[in-house]
Amino acid sequence: MEIDVVSTLVAAIVVLLIGRVVISKVGFLQRYNIPEPVVGGLLAALVITGLRVGAGMEISFDMSLQTPLMLAFFATIGLSADVKTLMQGGRAVLVFFAVVVVMLVIQNAVGVAAAVSLDMHPLTGLLAGSITMSGGHGTGAAYATRFGEDYNLQGAMEVAMACATFGLVLGGLIGGPIAQRLISSNNLKAGTGVELEGAPGELGGDEVRSLSPESFLETLFLIVICVMIGSYLGQILKNDYLTLPAFVWTLFTGVLIRNGLGLSGLRQVDGATIDLLGTVSLSLFLAMALIALRLWELVSLALPILAILAAQTVAIAAYVYFVTFRVMGSNYDAAVMSAGHCGFGMGATPTAIANMQAVAGRYGHSPQAFLIIPIVGAFLIDLANALVIQGFMSLPQLGL
């Protein structure tokens, strides 16, 4: 059954509404801050998988809007990034980036060591390492193609997609509970005196903000310009050595436009409208991503791959709980960042933002977390991951 683009959009909205209702009725989902798109999307994916297995019904969605929604979200991140604020978070960004780089090394070490111990090709361990855990489906597909063509690794694409799917699901499930545990056990509270206006994606579920036709059209225009320029730069700046995805260029474009308009005095960007549109685009993107999950691919994974992924889950959870939280200050912002680290450490940056949105919606805003996570998770991690992966591939133990 083919679902057209309009019906897919309707399905995504329904998924979000169902997720909100379910969370409001199920106490532990509220307590552990599971995001609405994750709850509704997983329920929809389970129903679709049941129809496929039980009735042989194949359902496919037209995902034409998924990429534009993702790019729109990163445009709002860029448009909300004031240079003065970025300068204030400079040291914390560098510290968190160092924490993330160490985690990338650990993920690959765990993946390769587990693969070798299970008598599997070391490259399979890399695919189940930072390539898919921190890189997601896009990075996984790129390296799977390379491993299949250059090293004749059989089933590389299937392993990469299944691992990335596993990470996307688990990244959205463990972040909230870890943050809740850190906040409750350390009696943490959101900082006093912070602005109520949050970052894109930080709009609480019951929070309503003013919106005018003028601010909506102006902000939508800026977002579309960022998406157009970012997509164009992503195409023309591809190379064989390092290719940054379009969302990175979109984010950069947003930063330049926001600060260019502000410094020139031409126009001040409407922060509240950006936050609202950022929340909507993020939620719809995640809902679409999750309803399109092919959960049966996880079932088809061999036990050795599942064992590697289980080890990765334990590693990221332990690292975030004992290292990320403490290095980043053992405060409320650090707890929110820990939820975000789980999101992009196993899934993707939008999952990280959704995790933090769920936590902030319950406990209070965290401007520092919503500043640092997008910078590291949407840009710096791609650069670091490429270098770390290349470093592991050059190890003589891999025999490449």
Disulfide bonds with the S-S distance in Angstrom:
none
